[in-house]
């Protein structure tokens, strides 16, 4: 089987060459954003490694309301022939996992993909995870997971959970960004935010502006079974970013929503549902901005409404400005994961102007005070 698999490599390198040319004319990978094909020998589908993959990529999303949803839907597969392997390699998200020196088809394929020097690093415990982008098809994320034995590989996966998940999420967010904005987007609204307030986020084609007052703006996409909204807030003169903690983010959010995200009943407004998990973590960006993502559930006071929210809080050290962009949804009859992932991708399109100063505000600009 190893000799058979080695015949695959020249074709793989041809694909890589084509991808490096001006245009990649290969077919797009198939499958859903939320599905990962896990390729392991069938004898290892109940192994420690398989359980570690389930607990990492297939874990329950605790910050969603309603029926439990998993971060990714995992489908375990094995293959016996090159034809079966060719079918597997068409999928959008794929994990190949197995001990480096096993004589299974999957481990033989892993060795065929990795160079001899990389194999040696795996045996020495120096490396175990190797992401591959667009390896066989366009818009494809693949991950090789391998180590010296089942127990060691499981341990490495568990110890690197956040990094492994981020590898898949970064690709997924890029796909959602392309999908959300593939039709007309409201560039004029985004440009207005940039010109008047020194920040912007890409705005989907059918969001309608509902609030434009002082340093708060909000937009809404209202459908009978899927009501969505987005709001933004910013503050100047924040010299110390250490004030930005999970508690500070949620207190600020709640204060703003009490005033600007109100319900139809008198005195009702959106607030955080603290009886369910609310998670904040700092995330990496490729620019100067620091960023914190908060995921959780909102509820309507004096009513029985609720749903998921995604908040991105940004700090620009060059201008000493802090920004919040938040998306929320009320759609009790639909699964939430898809839309939350879209919100996370949309909030990551945020940009801030490093040259913006107080003199650049419109003449009638005033602060909304939030303590």
Wavefront OBJ file of the C-alpha trace (Angstrom):
o trace
v 0.000 0.000 0.000
v 2.842 2.398 0.740
v 4.214 2.059 -2.781
v 0.758 2.690 -4.161
v 0.376 5.790 -2.058
v 3.747 7.147 -3.075
v 2.433 7.327 -6.634
v 0.026 10.029 -5.431
v 2.739 12.530 -4.575
v 3.688 13.697 -8.099
v 0.033 14.561 -8.731
v -0.083 16.444 -5.429
v 2.963 18.492 -6.334
v 1.403 19.250 -9.743
v -1.653 20.624 -7.962
v 0.554 22.732 -5.728
v 2.301 24.117 -8.832
v -1.004 24.979 -10.495
v -2.168 26.740 -7.345
v 0.967 28.887 -7.416
v 0.229 30.078 -10.949
v -1.888 33.109 -11.763
v -5.157 31.162 -11.428
v -6.144 28.025 -9.569
v -8.506 26.243 -11.925
v -9.105 23.165 -9.821
v -12.567 22.300 -8.576
v -13.670 23.565 -5.177
v -13.748 21.114 -2.303
v -17.137 19.669 -1.360
v -18.900 19.475 1.982
v -20.236 21.829 4.614
v -18.302 24.364 6.681
v -19.348 22.626 9.887
v -18.328 19.094 8.830
v -14.874 17.539 9.251
v -13.975 14.170 7.738
v -11.677 12.352 10.187
v -9.593 9.724 8.390
v -8.274 7.028 10.717
v -7.866 3.290 10.512
v -11.180 1.707 11.522
v -9.484 -0.098 14.419
v -8.674 3.316 15.939
v -12.120 4.925 15.729
v -12.595 4.332 19.468
v -8.984 5.056 20.413
v -7.593 7.752 22.715
v -6.686 9.810 19.645
v -10.231 9.567 18.288
v -11.632 10.644 21.657
v -9.210 13.592 21.789
v -10.349 14.694 18.325
v -13.996 14.395 19.396
v -13.351 16.407 22.566
v -11.469 19.084 20.622
v -13.200 19.591 17.285
v -16.529 17.991 18.157
v -17.108 19.569 21.556
v -20.437 21.129 22.488
v -20.697 24.913 22.069
v -21.621 26.037 25.579
v -22.395 29.660 24.650
v -25.358 28.862 22.378
v -28.944 28.829 23.657
v -31.454 26.089 22.971
v -30.618 22.677 21.573
v -26.981 21.623 21.945
v -24.793 22.119 18.866
v -21.244 20.955 18.288
v -18.342 23.079 17.123
v -17.888 20.685 14.192
v -19.761 17.610 13.018
v -17.217 14.798 12.758
v -17.502 11.910 10.315
v -14.962 9.123 10.828
v -13.837 7.267 7.717
v -11.247 4.745 6.566
v -10.067 3.805 3.079
v -8.748 0.681 1.407
v -8.073 1.824 -2.166
v -6.763 4.868 -3.947
v -10.233 5.440 -5.387
v -11.662 5.674 -1.875
v -8.834 8.010 -0.880
v -9.514 10.186 -3.923
v -13.134 10.569 -2.819
v -12.077 11.551 0.692
v -9.641 14.152 -0.600
v -12.489 16.042 -2.292
v -13.892 17.228 1.037
v -13.617 20.749 2.393
v -12.330 19.831 5.886
v -10.213 16.713 6.468
v -8.129 15.372 9.349
v -5.723 12.476 8.773
v -4.663 10.977 12.107
v -2.571 8.016 13.177
v 0.763 6.931 14.712
v 3.669 7.685 12.412
v 5.035 4.122 12.178
v 1.806 2.120 12.041
v 1.346 -0.032 8.926
v -2.242 1.087 8.390
v -3.283 2.779 5.159
v -3.748 6.122 6.938
v -0.313 6.079 8.573
v 1.291 5.024 5.275
v -0.418 7.969 3.592
v 0.800 10.330 6.329
v 4.396 9.176 5.795
v 3.982 9.660 2.048
v 2.898 13.277 2.624
v 5.640 14.166 5.116
v 9.294 14.501 4.261
v 11.890 12.309 5.949
v 13.156 15.196 8.068
v 9.628 15.981 9.251
v 9.045 12.302 10.055
v 12.153 12.375 12.252
v 10.854 15.466 14.080
v 7.633 13.598 14.769
v 9.528 10.589 16.183
v 11.571 12.926 18.387
v 8.402 14.546 19.734
v 9.136 17.951 18.218
v 6.113 18.202 15.881
v 2.746 16.488 15.486
v 0.312 18.793 13.624
v 0.645 19.909 10.001
v -2.123 22.018 8.393
v -2.442 21.904 4.606
v -4.374 24.591 2.723
v -5.821 23.916 -0.755
v -3.687 20.810 -1.050
v -5.910 18.864 -3.462
v -8.857 21.179 -4.124
v -9.618 24.871 -3.772
v -11.077 26.162 -0.528
v -9.783 23.153 1.397
v -8.410 22.778 4.914
v -6.619 19.560 5.836
v -4.715 18.639 8.978
v -2.186 15.861 9.528
v -2.020 14.655 13.151
v 0.646 12.097 13.971
v 2.991 11.043 16.770
v 4.829 8.009 18.078
v 1.781 6.178 19.441
v -1.919 6.560 20.177
v -1.501 7.770 23.758
v 1.142 10.367 22.910
v -0.859 11.723 19.959
v -3.988 12.059 22.095
v -2.043 13.936 24.762
v -0.573 16.365 22.216
v -3.992 17.072 20.721
v -5.491 17.778 24.140
v -2.620 20.096 25.084
v -2.914 22.086 21.837
v -6.696 22.349 21.646
v -6.964 26.105 21.139
v -4.282 26.271 18.453
v -5.754 23.341 16.519
v -9.278 24.755 16.622
v -8.065 28.189 15.526
v -6.439 26.598 12.487
v -9.834 25.354 11.313
v -11.777 28.440 12.402
v -9.507 30.897 10.584
v -10.258 29.119 7.307
v -13.967 28.861 8.101
v -14.220 32.578 8.906
v -12.625 33.379 5.560
v -15.238 31.258 3.812
v -18.085 32.942 5.684
v -16.714 36.392 4.867
v -16.665 35.525 1.181
v -20.181 34.071 1.368
v -21.764 36.894 3.390
v -20.440 39.656 1.155
v -20.610 37.882 -2.196
v -23.656 39.949 -3.074
v -23.823 43.712 -2.761
v -22.477 45.122 0.493
v -23.057 48.608 1.850
v -19.676 50.159 1.236
v -21.091 53.691 1.510
v -22.135 53.052 5.122
v -18.750 51.563 5.972
v -16.972 54.483 4.295
v -19.100 56.932 6.287
v -18.043 55.280 9.552
v -14.413 55.491 8.440
v -14.598 59.137 7.411
v -16.596 60.412 10.399
v -15.413 58.168 13.228
v -12.171 56.509 12.116
v -13.339 52.899 12.073
v -15.383 50.574 9.918
v -16.716 47.081 9.545
v -18.081 45.477 6.402
v -21.886 45.756 6.379
v -24.054 43.131 4.683
v -26.345 44.274 1.881
v -29.662 44.092 3.751
v -28.860 45.636 7.155
v -30.774 48.877 7.814
v -29.334 51.609 10.038
v -31.531 52.176 13.116
v -29.389 54.338 15.431
v -26.873 57.024 14.552
v -26.331 59.120 17.643
v -23.116 60.396 19.146
v -20.682 57.469 19.425
v -23.222 54.664 18.981
v -24.470 53.223 15.695
v -26.699 50.214 15.095
v -28.053 48.266 12.141
v -30.793 45.638 11.851
v -31.710 42.846 9.454
v -35.276 41.981 10.382
v -36.975 38.884 8.945
v -40.063 37.128 10.341
v -38.145 34.071 11.595
v -34.600 35.467 11.907
v -34.094 38.922 13.414
v -30.451 40.042 13.444
v -28.751 43.233 14.535
v -25.348 44.828 14.879
v -24.224 47.805 16.961
v -20.945 49.656 17.394
v -19.563 51.905 20.121
v -16.216 53.587 20.650
v -14.375 55.661 23.241
v -11.313 57.906 23.016
v -8.594 58.568 25.557
v -8.205 55.052 26.949
v -4.579 55.091 28.030
v -4.535 51.801 29.915
v -5.797 48.698 28.032
v -5.572 46.675 31.256
v -9.077 47.926 32.083
v -10.367 45.684 29.307
v -11.407 42.489 31.064
v -14.343 40.166 30.618
v -16.220 41.880 33.438
v -15.563 45.355 32.010
v -16.667 44.284 28.533
v -19.938 42.825 29.809
v -20.714 45.755 32.109
v -20.141 48.168 29.219
v -22.237 46.071 26.851
v -25.122 45.860 29.316
v -25.082 49.614 29.918
v -25.186 50.346 26.191
v -27.883 47.793 25.394
v -30.150 49.040 28.173
v -30.186 52.346 26.361
v -30.007 51.387 22.692
v -31.247 47.782 22.212
v -34.751 47.920 23.611
v -37.772 45.658 23.251
v -41.330 46.396 22.205
v -42.665 46.236 25.768
v -42.264 49.401 27.768
v -39.075 49.328 29.824
v -37.738 46.132 28.237
v -34.207 45.888 26.854
v -31.547 43.364 25.927
v -29.078 42.275 28.605
v -26.636 39.407 29.107
v -27.968 36.056 30.289
v -25.475 35.257 33.034
v -27.182 31.985 33.956
v -25.550 30.539 30.840
v -21.829 30.518 29.981
v -20.323 33.815 28.825
v -16.774 33.428 27.505
v -14.178 36.111 26.746
v -10.714 35.515 25.320
v -8.096 37.659 23.664
v -7.510 36.721 20.052
v -4.607 37.345 17.700
v -4.721 39.677 14.714
v -2.186 40.400 12.011
v -2.157 44.135 12.730
v -1.471 46.506 15.634
v -4.914 46.066 17.224
v -5.567 44.040 20.342
v -8.861 42.163 20.247
v -11.117 40.315 22.680
v -13.991 38.082 21.604
v -16.968 37.527 23.916
v -19.551 34.829 23.153
v -22.725 34.176 25.081
v -26.495 34.499 25.271
v -28.675 37.587 25.626
v -32.136 37.826 27.135
v -34.900 40.392 26.972
v -35.962 41.862 30.293
v -39.720 41.696 30.979
v -40.092 39.155 28.182
v -39.226 35.563 27.283
v -36.958 36.277 24.335
v -33.299 35.341 24.024
v -30.572 34.333 21.612
v -26.824 34.278 20.914
v -24.478 37.244 20.680
v -20.943 37.817 19.396
v -18.952 40.789 20.695
v -15.530 41.894 19.462
v -13.778 44.554 21.557
v -10.750 46.233 20.009
v -8.019 48.480 21.385
v -5.803 50.635 19.187
v -2.607 51.525 21.110
v -1.599 54.155 18.542
v -4.733 56.262 19.001
v -5.675 55.049 22.528
v -9.189 54.225 21.382
v -11.411 51.300 22.358
v -14.169 49.964 20.102
v -16.983 47.442 20.418
v -18.809 45.685 17.608
v -21.620 43.307 18.572
v -23.994 41.055 16.645
v -27.137 39.457 18.057
v -29.914 37.229 16.782
v -33.443 36.188 17.662
v -34.421 33.068 15.699
v -35.972 30.489 18.032
v -36.764 27.963 15.299
v -33.349 27.709 13.621
v -29.972 26.237 14.540
v -27.627 28.952 15.749
v -24.091 27.782 14.952
v -24.139 28.857 11.312
v -25.208 32.413 12.078
v -22.880 32.810 15.054
v -19.961 31.799 12.847
v -21.083 34.370 10.284
v -21.193 37.029 13.009
v -17.708 36.088 14.184
v -16.410 36.446 10.622
v -18.196 39.767 10.067
v -16.923 41.262 13.335
v -13.374 40.343 12.316
v -13.595 42.673 9.288
v -13.167 45.587 11.705
v -10.528 48.211 10.870
v -9.412 51.361 12.705
v -7.699 54.435 11.276
v -4.352 54.916 13.035
v -4.243 58.582 11.931
v -7.666 59.565 13.303
v -7.755 62.334 15.925
v -10.445 64.237 17.823
v -10.200 67.043 15.252
v -11.481 64.645 12.586
v -14.901 64.185 14.177
v -17.931 65.980 12.695
v -18.503 69.385 14.260
v -21.618 68.296 16.199
v -19.984 65.153 17.660
v -20.414 64.446 21.387
v -19.599 61.438 23.567
v -22.054 58.946 24.975
v -20.838 58.528 28.539
v -20.598 54.921 29.705
v -18.958 54.357 33.064
l 1 2 3 4 5 6 7 8 9 10 11 12 13 14 15 16 17 18 19 20 21 22 23 24 25 26 27 28 29 30 31 32 33 34 35 36 37 38 39 40 41 42 43 44 45 46 47 48 49 50 51 52 53 54 55 56 57 58 59 60 61 62 63 64 65 66 67 68 69 70 71 72 73 74 75 76 77 78 79 80 81 82 83 84 85 86 87 88 89 90 91 92 93 94 95 96 97 98 99 100 101 102 103 104 105 106 107 108 109 110 111 112 113 114 115 116 117 118 119 120 121 122 123 124 125 126 127 128 129 130 131 132 133 134 135 136 137 138 139 140 141 142 143 144 145 146 147 148 149 150 151 152 153 154 155 156 157 158 159 160 161 162 163 164 165 166 167 168 169 170 171 172 173 174 175 176 177 178 179 180 181 182 183 184 185 186 187 188 189 190 191 192 193 194 195 196 197 198 199 200 201 202 203 204 205 206 207 208 209 210 211 212 213 214 215 216 217 218 219 220 221 222 223 224 225 226 227 228 229 230 231 232 233 234 235 236 237 238 239 240 241 242 243 244 245 246 247 248 249 250 251 252 253 254 255 256 257 258 259 260 261 262 263 264 265 266 267 268 269 270 271 272 273 274 275 276 277 278 279 280 281 282 283 284 285 286 287 288 289 290 291 292 293 294 295 296 297 298 299 300 301 302 303 304 305 306 307 308 309 310 311 312 313 314 315 316 317 318 319 320 321 322 323 324 325 326 327 328 329 330 331 332 333 334 335 336 337 338 339 340 341 342 343 344 345 346 347 348 349 350 351 352 353 354 355 356 357 358 359 360 361 362 363 364 365 366 367 368 369 370 371
